[in-house]
Amino acid sequence: MHSLTAKILAKASGKEKVEVGETVIAKVDKVVIHDVTGPITLEVIEELKYQIREPEKLYVFLDHYSPSPSVPASNIHRKFRSFFSNYPQTKFFDIGEGICHQVMVEGNVLPGEVVVGADSHTTTYGALAAFSTGVGSTEAAYAILTGKLWFKVPEPLYVKLDGELPRYVCGKDVILRILGIIGQEGANYKSLEFLGSGLKSLSMSDRLTIANMSVEGGAKNAVFPLDDTLISYLEGFGQHIELGKLAYLRPPDGVNPDLVIDLSRLDPMVAKPHSPANVSPVGDVEGLRIDAAFIGSCTNGRYEDLLVAAEILKGRRVSRSVRLIITPASKKILNKMLETGIAKIFLDAGAVITPPSCGACFGGHLGVVGDEEVIISSSNRNFVGRMGSPKAKIYLASPATVAASAIEGRITDPRNYLR
């Protein structure tokens, strides 16, 4: 029995099969860089004086500092625009287009592909039955210039999902529960591989969230199988999947799972400072006063995330003691918010909507948290200083939990708002 990751890497390296621990040289289908880690990649390319041979495989994003909050950031953006104007085939996404990890899953990554990015949360694309992982800036440069990269085939850690998620329990709660069990290093250089009947109850948004945060447990990558949910999702972006060529990505049989999660018994979860693995059920921290709330990021800034938050906020007001910031993960999502009217629900509730970007998730851009403040966030990391002051406290939760907490001014179980 070979894992989906091993099968993808075998195909990409021209082999019939590969074994765990084996080092392979694999063809890379796509490379992603952005305005934080990308400058080093650019320096390496310029220093080597190589031409980018396949610019159509390169995806460049100005998303972390979007719009630019400083002169140094503006200078980086200016350099990117100038350099990549020489490569018009490069997929270039300027400010306001959205977060790289969201835009890439809007029809730009396909099942079976090998995708690397100079960002740890590149693991997100594994929800599309692809092998995707974060690499260093210099490794990204090598992949851009040569079209290939070496990988050590990771050991699989099989997670079986049973049952069905209750209402107002989300994919974020699933991955927080997993991290609470395995810890921050429980999946070091392993591939988190998801299977089981519970997959049927997980939307693509849920799967993307789970794959995104797998790296918080040390995972090299995460991967979901190719199934009807994924096929339907990709068709929505005009991508037709030929099952005959991708049958090897279908859900595996006869796997002995390393971890089993019963989705039907899952509670909303919260990660307490200062680790995504410092997890407990929402009831253990319910009532804790908050100063700010954030719904967005590559983890939970998708339309489905915003929709569940709007459901809870509709006809209600955010607590006077709380500022609620809403940051859609892409321009497509923002447009849909405007078309469906949920943007107005947020504004009527007293929330602030920002342009699509990483926003408050990274360094507190578009929502800095001050000394001693407490924020509940739908983002992926609650490290010291991640969202502003190193004296602030960050709690991670699902968009449903964040929305309910913003109304009450305290961490709140979203199931209190079941209609």
N, C-alpha and C positions, 0 to 999 in steps of 0.2 A: 504494500500500500504506500503510494507516494502522495505527499501533500500537494495541494493546488499550487503552492509556491514553487515546489520542486518541479512540477510539470511545466510551469511557465518559464522558469529559468532554463530547463532542459531545452525547450523549444527555441528560446532566445540565444542559446549557445550552440545550437546545431547538434545536440546530442539526443539519443533516444531516452535516456534517463540520467539523473544525477542523484547523488547520495548526500545526506546531511553531513555538513562539515567540509564537503568538497568545494574547492575554489574553481569558479567558472568565469570565462570572459563572455559576457552577454551583450548582444546588440541592444542598444537603448533606443526606444521609439520616440521619446519626448524628454526634454529637459526644461525645468522651470527655475527662473531666478527672479528676485525682487529687489526692491530698493534698499534693503538692509544688508543682506548677505551678498547681493549681486555685485557691488563695487569691487570686491576682491576678485571675483570671477572675471570681471572686466579687465582688471589690472593684469591678471595672468595671461589672458588672451592678447592684450596689447604688448606685453613683454615678449611673448613668444613670436609675435608678428605673423601668426598664422591667419589665413582666411577661414571664415566659418563656411564649411563646404555644404552643409545642409541646414541653412537658416530656417527653413520651414518647420524644422523639428524643435525650434527654440521658442519658448513662451516667456515673455518679459513683462513684469508687472510693477507698476508704481502704486502700491496698495497699503504699505505699512504707515507711510507718512502721506496721507491723502485726505484733503489737500495738505501741502507742505506746511509744517508748523515752525520752520526755522530756516535761516539762510543756508546752513550746511546741507539740510535736506533738499532745498531748492537747487543747490549746486549739483547734487547727485542726480536729481531728476533732469537737470539741463544736460549733464554729461550723457545720461542714458539716451535721451532724445536725439542728441547729436550723433552718438556712436551708431545707434541702430537705424538711423536714417540711411546709412550706407548698406543696410540689409533689409530692403523693403519686404522680403518674404518672411521675415521674422514676425511672429504673432506678438504684437506690441499693444499692451493695455495701459493706457494713461490713467491719471487720477479720475476717480469717479466710476470706473468700469467695474470695480469690485475686487474682492480678495482672491488671490491666485487659486486657493484650494476650492473655492466655490465656482469660479469661472471655468476651471479645468474640468469640473464634473458636469458642466452644462453642454455636453456633447463633444468635448475635446479629448477625453480619454475613453478607450474602448477595451472590452474584455480581452485578456491575454497579453496586453501590452506591458512593456517594461518602461516605467517612468521614474525619473529621479528629479529631485528638486533640492536646491540649497536652502531647505527649511525642514525642520523636523516633522512638521505635520503633513508632509507629503504622503504619509501613510493613509490619508483620507481616501485616496483613489482606489484602495483595495476593496472598497464597497462595490466597485464596478468590475470585480473579478479580474483585477490587474495586479501586477507586482509593482508596488510603488513605495519608495523609501526616501528619507532625507539623507543627503550627503553633504560633505564639506564644500566650501566655495571653490577650492582648487580641483576637487573631484568633479564638480559640475563643469568647470572649464575643460577638463580632459574629455568628459562625455560630449560636450558641445563640439570639440575639435576633432574627435576620433569616431564618435558615434557608438562607442562601446565603453564598458566599465567592468571591473572584476567584482565578483560577489562571492562570499562564502555562503553556501546553501544553509539557511537557518533551520533549526529543529522546530517542528510544529508543536504548538500548544493548542489542542483541540478544545473548543468551548461549545458545548451542546446547549441549545436554547429550547426549552419546552414550554407549552402553554401559550397564553395570549396576554399581551399587556393590558392591564385595566386602564380605564379612562384617566387622564391626567398623570399617568406614569409613562415616561418617555424613554427613547434610546439613551438619553443622557443618564438616566437612572440605572440603566443596564450596565453601561461602562463604568459608572462610579461604583456600582456593586462589585464588578469584577476587579477593579483596582483596589477596592477595600479588602478583597480576599487575597490577591496575589502580591500586593504592595508595589512600590515604585521600581523594584528590581526583579519582580517575579517572572518577567518575560524577557529578560535581557538577551538580546540577539536571537530571539525566537520569532516565529511567525504565528500570530494569533489567527486561527482558522475556525470559522463559525459554521455550524451545521445544526440540524434538528428541525422538528416540525414547527418550532416557535418562529422560525424565519418568516413564515407566511404572515405573521402578524406585525412584522417590522416593515415600516415604510422605507423608501430609499433615504429619506431624511434621517431616520433613526440609524440606519446602517452607516451612513456617512459620519454621523456623530461618533458612533462606536469605533469605526476605523480610525478616525481623526485622533481620538484620545488613547488609542492603544499604545502609542509611543510613551505615554505617561507611566506605563508599566515596564518600560524598557524595550518594548517590541521592536524588532527590525522592520516588520511590516505587519499588516493585517489583511485578511482576504475573505470575502464572501463568495459563495459559488454563483454561477450563472443560473438564474431561474426566471420564471415568468415576470416577477416584480421588476427585475433589472431590465429584461428585454422590453417591457412596456415603457419603462422610464426612458430608455435610450431612444425608443421610437418617438417619444415626445420631443426629442431634439433632432429628429430627422435621420437617426442612425438605424439602419436595418441590420439585424444580426443574423448571420447565416449559421444556424445551429450545427450543421454538418461539420464545419471546420472548427467549431469550438466545443464539441461534445465533451472534450477532456476537462472542461471547466464546470460541468454539471455537478450537483451535490454528490459527494462520495458516499459509498455504502460500506458497512462493516467497520466503522471507525470506533475505537474505544476512547471516549472523551476523557480529557484530563480534568474538566470542570463542567458541572451541570448547573444551569440556572433555570429555575421555574419562574417564568415571567408572570404568571398569574398570581404569584404570592409576593411580588416585588412591591416595596413601598417607594415613594419619592425619597431620593437620597440627597445628602448634602456633604460636600468635601469641606472640612474645616481648615483654617490656616495651619501650616503653610505648605500643604502638600495635597495634590489631587487624590492621593491614596489614604488620606486621613478622613475616612468616610463613616458616616452614621446615618440612620434613618432620620427624616426631617423631624420626627417627633422628639428626638434627643436634643435638638437645638431650637425647637419652636418657641417663639416669644422673644428671641434675641433681637434687640433694637438695631435697625439699620439706618444709614444716612443716604445711601445711594443704591441704585439697581441698574443693571445693564443687561440688555438682550441684544445679542449680536455675535460676531466673530465667525471664523471658519468652522467652529464647532456647532453653533446654534443660531446662525443668522439667516437661515433659510425661510422660505415663505411658510412652510408648515409650522415652524417654530413660532413665527410671528402670528400666525393664525390662531394657535392655541392660546397665546398670550392675549390676543384681542378678544377672544371668546370670554376670558375671565374679566378683562377690563371694560367690556362693553357696558355702558350705562353707569359706570363707577368712576371714582376719582382716585388718583394717586395721593397717598398721605402727604399732608403739607410739610412733613419733616423729611420727605424723601424726594430726590431727583431721579427720575427714570429716563434713561437714555436708550433709544432704539436705533440700531445701526444695521440696516439690511446688508447682506453679504455680497450682493451684486446689483448692477443696474437693472437686470431683468427682474429681480425680486422687488426692487423699489417700484418699478413700473407696475408690477402686479398689485402691490400694496395700494397704489393710487387707483388702479382700475377697479379693484374690488371694494374699495372703501375702508379697508382696515387702517389705512394711514389716518383717516379722520377719527376713527375710534381712539387711536393713540393720542392724537392731539386734543381731542375732547376730554380725555382722561387726565391730561396735564403732562404727558410725556414730551420729550424732545426727540425729534427725528434728525439724524445726521446723514450726510452723504455716505454711499457705500464705501467701506474701507475696513481696515482692522480696528480702527477707532480706539475705544477705551481699553481694549484687550491688551494692546502692546504699549507699555510705557505711559498709559493713561491719556494718549492723544485723543482729543475730542471727548474728554471726561476724566480729568485728573482727580484722584482721590487724595484728600489731605491728611494731615497728622491725626492719628487716633480715630479716623473715620472707619466705618464698617460698610462694606459693599457686598451685595449678593449679585453674582454674575453668572451668565450662561456660557462664559468663555472656558478655556481649557486649563489654565494654570493660575494658581493662587500663591505663587512664590513671593517672598518678601520684595516689595518695591515694584512688582509686576505692573500695577495699575496706578502708580504714583508714589506717594510717600511710603518709605520703608516702615513707617509706624502704623500704617493702615492695616486693616484685617480684611481679607478677601474670602468669601464663602462661595463655592461653586454649586450650581444647581441647574435644574431644567428651566426652560422658559416659562413653563406653567408655574413652577415654584417661585420664580423671580417675580412674575406678574402678581401673584397672590400676596407675596411679601411686600411689594411696592404699595399695594392698597392699604395694607394693615400697618405699615411702618415697622414691622417686625417679621422675622422669618416665620412663614406660615405654610401649612400643608395645603396644597392647591385643591385637594379633594373636598375641602370645606366649601368650595365654590361649584361643586357639581350641581348642574341644573336638572 
